[in-house]
């Protein structure tokens, strides 16, 4: 694909993965529009400090407002849809907001893509839609299980994409990343939670320690978005991007402490645990479809990705809340 001839939109562009993807698309030469959530401060999220800021066309709007989304999608060839509410703990407190943002917001994107004759939309799912693995490694055929309001809303969004593909032949790809981590990630996620606590002391407070995750560095995930967009055979498919490596939260904390040369005391805190039947006990990706279709492989290992994330957080610790549990 000649990206210099493509006009692209990234929704959720000011967020963690969205900001990295936006910068990559600019580097590839695409004419890049970044849709960020309107706010009174005029902030573009992580892109406010981006070295690529002057090369990006910004659009401040709201994914839940159809008029806003329709305007953002005008005159673009490809939409990368990442805008979503993602915090699982907060979804227990405000489930309706997840329905509005994740399901209705996705429907707004799909309707706008249809009306504006966009040639391709890449929709972002999550490995949370699987719930606790019924078999591993998890293939794209694994049953979907809504074990939290967040995961249920993402299942709804995924099914909306499926329905628009079937009903209106929208050219869509569903990207399903597994546990992406890296610089700029919120302290709601486990990797920055562990690192920021170790940067301030030796005590690390966590929830369940035996649950396992498939952690994948952010540049690997961004590679996946770009490669999927470049390969027509991915259209109409759901595709995994995971490392294929399983690690428990307890072992993850030990690995991070070793990389930081820190003594560590781990405390399991009840307030950080999900309700018993809502906890996803195990996730491990089968990404063979991405490998088979377009040769995707995770280029950055867990340890190398953690090291880079540690160095970034050392320089940006002031951006993170010092005390308490961030939901």
C-alpha positions in Angstrom: 0.0 0.0 0.0 1.2 3.5 -0.9 0.3 5.3 2.4 1.2 8.7 0.9 -1.9 8.4 -1.2 -4.2 7.5 1.7 -6.3 9.7 3.9 -6.9 8.0 7.3 -8.9 8.7 10.5 -7.9 7.4 13.9 -10.7 7.6 16.5 -9.4 7.5 20.1 -6.2 9.0 18.7 -5.2 10.7 22.0 -5.2 7.4 23.9 -2.5 4.8 24.6 -2.6 2.6 21.5 -4.2 5.3 19.4 -1.4 7.8 19.8 1.2 5.3 18.8 -0.8 4.3 15.8 -1.4 7.9 14.7 2.3 8.6 14.9 3.1 5.5 12.9 0.7 6.4 10.1 2.2 9.9 9.9 5.6 8.3 9.6 4.3 6.2 6.7 3.2 9.3 4.9 -0.5 9.0 5.3 -2.7 12.1 5.5 -3.7 11.5 9.1 -6.8 12.9 10.9 -6.9 12.3 14.7 -10.3 12.3 16.4 -9.8 13.1 20.1 -12.4 13.6 22.8 -13.5 17.2 23.0 -12.6 18.8 26.3 -12.5 22.4 27.7 -8.7 22.3 28.0 -8.2 21.7 24.3 -6.0 18.7 25.0 -5.3 16.1 22.4 -4.3 13.5 25.0 -0.9 11.9 24.4 -0.7 13.6 21.0 -0.5 17.1 22.7 3.2 16.4 23.3 3.8 14.4 20.1 6.8 15.3 18.0 4.5 14.7 15.0 1.8 17.1 16.3 2.2 19.6 13.4 1.8 16.9 10.8 -1.6 15.7 12.2 -5.0 17.1 11.4 -6.9 17.2 14.7 -10.7 16.8 15.0 -12.1 17.3 18.5 -15.4 15.5 18.9 -17.4 12.8 20.7 -17.8 9.2 19.4 -21.3 9.1 20.9 -22.4 12.0 18.8 -23.3 10.8 15.3 -23.0 14.2 13.7 -19.5 14.5 15.1 -18.5 11.1 13.8 -20.1 11.7 10.4 -18.0 14.9 10.0 -14.8 13.2 11.1 -15.1 10.4 8.6 -15.7 12.7 5.6 -13.1 12.4 2.8 -11.1 9.6 4.3 -10.1 6.2 2.8 -9.5 4.2 6.0 -10.9 4.5 9.5 -9.0 3.0 12.4 -11.6 2.8 15.2 -10.0 2.7 18.7 -12.3 5.1 20.7 -13.7 3.3 23.7 -14.2 3.3 27.4 -11.7 0.6 28.6 -11.4 0.6 32.4 -12.9 -2.7 33.6 -13.3 -1.7 37.3 -15.2 1.5 36.3 -17.5 -0.5 34.1 -19.0 -2.0 37.3 -19.9 1.5 38.4 -21.1 3.0 35.2 -22.2 0.3 32.8 -24.6 2.4 30.8 -21.8 4.7 29.7 -19.9 1.7 28.3 -23.0 0.8 26.2 -23.2 4.4 24.9 -19.5 4.7 24.1 -18.6 1.2 23.0 -21.7 0.0 21.3 -23.5 3.1 20.1 -20.2 4.8 19.4 -19.2 1.9 17.1 -22.6 2.0 15.4 -22.0 5.8 14.7 -18.7 4.9 13.1 -20.2 2.2 11.0 -23.1 4.3 9.8 -20.7 7.1 9.0 -18.4 4.8 7.1 -21.4 3.6 5.1 -22.7 7.1 4.4 -19.3 8.5 3.4 -18.2 5.5 1.3 -15.1 4.8 3.3 -13.1 2.0 1.7 -12.0 0.2 4.9 -12.7 0.3 8.7 -10.5 -1.5 11.3 -12.5 -2.0 14.5 -10.7 -2.6 17.8 -12.0 -5.5 19.9 -10.3 -6.9 23.0 -9.2 -10.3 24.4 -11.6 -9.6 27.3 -14.5 -10.7 25.1 -13.4 -14.3 25.6 -13.7 -14.3 29.4 -11.7 -17.1 31.1 -10.2 -19.3 28.4 -12.1 -22.5 27.7 -9.2 -23.7 25.7 -5.7 -22.4 25.0 -4.2 -21.1 22.9 -7.3 -19.0 22.2 -8.2 -18.9 18.5 -10.6 -16.5 16.8 -13.3 -19.3 17.0 -13.3 -19.3 20.9 -16.8 -18.6 22.4 -17.5 -15.0 23.6 -18.3 -14.5 27.3 -19.3 -11.2 28.8 -17.8 -11.5 32.3 -17.8 -7.7 32.9 -19.9 -4.8 31.7 -16.9 -3.7 29.7 -16.4 -7.0 27.9 -20.2 -7.3 27.3 -20.1 -3.8 25.7 -17.2 -4.8 23.5 -18.9 -8.0 22.4 -21.9 -5.8 21.5 -19.6 -3.5 19.4 -18.0 -6.6 17.7 -21.4 -7.9 16.8 -22.5 -4.6 15.4 -19.5 -4.7 13.1 -20.5 -8.3 12.2 -24.0 -7.2 11.5 -22.9 -4.3 9.2 -20.6 -6.6 7.3 -23.5 -9.0 6.7 -26.2 -6.4 6.1 -24.4 -3.7 4.2 -21.1 -5.3 3.0 -19.0 -2.8 4.9 -15.3 -3.6 4.3 -14.3 -4.2 8.0 -11.6 -5.9 9.9 -11.9 -6.6 13.6 -8.6 -6.3 15.4 -8.4 -8.2 18.7 -5.3 -7.3 20.6 -4.2 -9.2 23.7 -3.1 -7.1 26.7 -1.1 -4.4 25.0 1.4 -2.6 27.2 4.1 0.1 26.8 4.8 3.8 27.2 1.7 6.1 27.8 -0.5 3.3 29.2 -2.8 4.3 32.0 -2.1 3.2 35.6 -5.4 1.3 35.3 -3.4 -1.4 33.6 -1.2 -3.9 35.5 2.2 -3.2 34.0 2.3 0.6 34.8 0.7 -0.2 38.2 3.6 -2.4 39.1 6.3 -0.2 37.7 5.1 3.0 39.2 4.7 1.4 42.7 8.3 0.1 42.4 9.6 3.5 41.3 8.2 4.9 44.6 9.1 2.1 47.0 9.2 -1.6 47.5 5.6 -2.5 48.2 3.4 -3.5 45.3 -0.3 -3.8 45.8 -2.2 -6.0 43.3 -5.4 -8.0 43.0 -5.3 -11.7 42.0 -1.8 -13.0 41.5 -2.5 -16.3 39.8 -4.5 -15.0 36.8 -2.5 -15.1 33.5 -2.3 -12.7 30.6 -0.7 -12.6 27.2 1.3 -9.3 27.2 2.2 -7.7 23.9 4.3 -4.6 23.4 2.5 -1.6 21.8 4.7 -1.4 18.7 3.9 -5.0 17.9 0.2 -4.2 18.1 0.6 -1.1 15.9 2.5 -3.3 13.4 -0.6 -5.5 13.3 -3.0 -2.6 12.5 -0.8 -1.5 9.6 -0.2 -4.9 8.2 -3.9 -5.8 8.4 -4.9 -2.6 6.6 -2.4 -3.5 3.8 -3.8 -6.9 3.2 -7.2 -7.3 1.5 -7.5 -10.9 2.6 -8.1 -9.7 6.2 -11.3 -7.9 5.2 -14.3 -9.6 6.8 -12.1 -11.4 9.4 -11.3 -11.1 13.1 -7.6 -11.3 13.8 -5.6 -11.7 16.9 -2.4 -9.9 17.9 -0.8 -11.6 20.9 2.6 -12.7 22.0 1.7 -16.4 22.4 3.3 -16.3 25.8 1.4 -16.7 29.1 2.5 -15.1 32.4 0.8 -14.9 35.8 0.5 -11.4 37.4 2.7 -12.6 40.3 5.4 -13.7 37.9 5.0 -10.5 35.9 5.7 -8.5 39.1 8.8 -10.6 39.9 10.1 -10.1 36.3 9.6 -6.3 36.5 11.3 -6.2 39.9 14.3 -8.1 38.5 14.6 -5.8 35.5 14.5 -2.8 37.9 17.0 -4.5 40.4 14.4 -3.8 43.1 13.5 -5.8 46.3 9.8 -6.2 46.3 7.0 -7.1 48.7 3.7 -8.0 47.0 0.4 -7.4 48.8 -2.8 -8.8 47.4 -5.5 -6.2 48.1 -9.1 -7.1 48.0 -10.2 -3.7 46.6 -8.2 -4.4 43.4 -9.9 -7.8 42.7 -12.8 -8.2 40.4 -16.0 -10.0 41.6 -15.3 -13.7 41.6 -17.3 -14.8 38.6 -16.2 -11.7 36.7 -12.4 -12.4 36.9 -10.8 -13.6 33.7 -8.5 -16.3 35.0 -6.5 -17.1 31.8 -5.7 -15.5 28.5 -3.2 -16.9 25.9 -3.4 -15.9 22.2 -3.2 -18.0 19.0 -2.0 -15.4 16.4 -1.4 -18.0 13.7 -4.0 -16.4 11.4 -2.1 -13.1 11.4 1.1 -15.0 10.7 -0.5 -17.0 7.9 -2.4 -14.1 6.2 0.3 -11.4 6.3 3.4 -12.6 8.2 2.9 -10.7 11.4 5.1 -11.6 14.3 5.7 -9.8 17.6 9.1 -8.2 17.1 9.6 -6.9 20.6 9.8 -9.4 23.4 8.2 -9.1 26.8 11.5 -8.3 28.6 12.6 -5.8 26.0 9.2 -4.1 26.1 9.1 -4.0 29.9 12.6 -2.5 29.9 11.5 0.3 27.5 8.4 0.9 29.5 10.4 1.2 32.7 12.7 3.7 31.2 9.8 5.8 29.9 8.0 5.7 33.2 11.1 6.8 35.1 11.0 10.0 33.0 7.3 10.4 33.2 6.4 9.4 36.8 5.1 12.9 37.5 2.2 12.1 35.2 0.9 9.3 37.4 -1.1 9.5 40.6 1.1 8.9 43.6 -1.4 7.2 45.9 -4.4 5.0 45.7 -5.9 2.7 43.2 -6.8 4.1 39.8 -10.0 2.6 38.4 
